[in-house]
Amino acid sequence: MGAPKSIEPEAHRPRWAVPPVGGWTADDLDTLPNLPPHTELIDGSLVFVSPQTVFHARAVDFFTWQLQSSAPPELEIVRDFTIDVDFQNRPEPDVVVVRAEAVESLRQTRFPASSVLLAVEVVADESVTRDRETKPVKYARSKIPHYWRVENQDGHAVVHVFELEPATGAYTSTGIFHDRMKVSAPFPVDLDLTAIVSRRRATASE
């Protein structure tokens, strides 16, 4: 008899959630096990995000804190939080401005789209099509009044501002801002967009 053959352990294989017929629903996002952080639901499909860049992190921080410091008390500013668009769409804008009454519990995991006044998306390399095309259409259909798209253009933040046009139900551009962003809706803000840079660059430019 020969020596017993060693049995190599099976390589670990990731187990991906298999969608049901018709796709996942907004409720499934709270119950599916082992989902990566910040998973979104778009048209019944799970969307996983890639590792964020320094620009993305700084831009999200910037808009979160700037909006918090300017918002009236009847509004709340929340980052990285999903909203219910419909039963097959639960996107996660980078920053949202919602009516304060939408915050019902410290344990809640989503807001209804009807409570959202502004959705802010910071564009990443893998989210260009979603942020420029897919999400704006869905946000507009949900009657979210304002949408801001933040892009990294050669190391500088450029903000594309849109407002819902009631007659068409679609967004219309109300401005493209490069260094300074001054708008009156959904509440007045005057922002220095050049602050969205690395600390080394900010120090060198002083």
N, C-alpha and C positions, 0 to 999 in steps of 0.2 A: 504494500500500500504506500502510495506517495504521501508526502507531507500535505496536511490540510491546506487548502488555498485560503488565503486571507480575503476577507470580504471588505471591499472599500465602502466606507459610508457614503450614502447618497448625498450629492451636493444639495445644499439648501436651495429650494426654489421658491421665489416669492409667490404668494397666493393673491391673485388679483380678484377683486369683487366682480362677479359675473352679473351684468345688469339683467333685470327681468324684461320680459316682453314689454315694449313700450318705453323702456328706460326707467331711470331712477326718478323719484319724486323729491320735492323739497323736504318732506318729513324724513326721508331716508338719510339725509345728510347728518342728522343727529343720532342715528342709531347704527350706522355701518361701522364695524370695528376696524381699528388700525388705520384709519385714514390719515394721510400726512396733514400737518397743520395747514390751514388756509386753503383747503380743498373747496372748489366752487362747483356748482351745478349749472351747466349751460345746455339747454335743449335736451335734458334728461341724461346727459353724459357728465362724468366726473372730470374735472379739470384740475391738474396738479400744477403748482407753481414751481418755478426754478429758483435756485438760490438768488437772493436779491443783491444788487450792486450797492456800492456806497452812495451813488447818486440817488438811487431809489429810497434807501433808508433815510438819507438826509432830507429829501423832498417830502416824504411822508411826515417825518418829524416836524419839519418847517410848517407845513400847512395845518397839521394838528394843533400845534401851539399857537400859531398866529390866529387861526380861527377861534380857538378857545379864548384868547385874550380880547377878541373883538365882538364875540357873539352876545346878543341880548340874553337875559336870564331865562327866557322861555324856550331857548334852543339848547340842544346838546350836540357836542362834537365827539365822534367816536371813530377810531381807526380800526382797520382790518376786521370789519364786522359784516356778516351776511345780511341781505335783505330779500324778502319774499317778493319776487316779481310775478310769478305764477307757479303752478304746481310742478313745473319742470324746469324752472329757472330760479336759482338762488345764488346770484353772484355776490362777490365780496369786494366792494369798492375799497380803495386804500383809505379814504376818509369819507365820512358822511356827516351831514348836518341834518338833525332830525328834531321834530317837536319834542319838548321835554316829556310830555305825557306818554310818548312811545316807550320810555324806559319804565317798565312795570316791575321788573325784578332784577336783582343782581345776578340771577342765575339764567336769565334769558339768553338765547343764542342768535336771535335775529330780530329785525324790525320789519314791519310791513312797508312796502314801497310807498304807500299812501302817506306815511309819516315823514318821508325824506324830502327835504327841500333842495339839497345839493349832494351830488355824488362826484368825488374827485378820484381820478385814476392816474397813477404815475406809470407811464408806458415802459415796459421792459422789452428786451429783444424778442422774447417768446410771446408777448401779449399784444404786439402791434395791431394785428388784424382784429382781435377781440375789442381792444380799447378804441380803435378808430371806426370800426364798422358794427360789430355784433352788439356790444354793450350799449352804445348810444341809442340804437334802435329799440332795444328792450326797455331802457330807462325812459325813453320818450313815450313808448306805449303805456308805461306805468304812470305817466303824467308827473314824473319828477321834474320840477320846474327848471333846475339848473344843473349843468354838467360841465366840469372842468377837466381838460386833458393836459397833463404835464409831460413834456418831452425833453430829453437831453439832446440838445443841438450843439455839437462840438464843445461839450463841457459847460454849456450854459442852459439854464432852465428857460423853456418857452412854454407859456400857458395859453391854450386855446379855450376860449370861453364860449359856452353855448347857452341859449335860453329857449324854452319851449314856446313855439308859436301856436297859439290856441286854434287858429283857423285850420292849420294843416296837421296839427298833432305831432310835428317833427321839430327837431332842434334847428335853430338858426344861429349862425356865428355872430357874436356881438363884440368880438375883439381877439387879437393875438398880441400877447404881452411878452416882452423880452427882459428888460432890466427892472422896470417898475410896473406893478399891476395895481390899478386903482379902479374899483368897481363899487356900485351902490347896492347890488343885489347878490344874494338874498339879504345881505346887510352890508353896510359900508366897510370896506377894507382898503388899506393903502400899504402894499407889500413891496419890499426890496428883494426882488428875485435873485439878485447877485449874491445874497447870503447863502444860497444853496450851492456851496462849493466846499472843497476840502479845507480844513483848518490851515494847512500849510499854504495853500494858495491864497486864502483870505489874508493871512499874515503878510505874505509877500506883496500883496497888492495894496497894503495900507501905506 
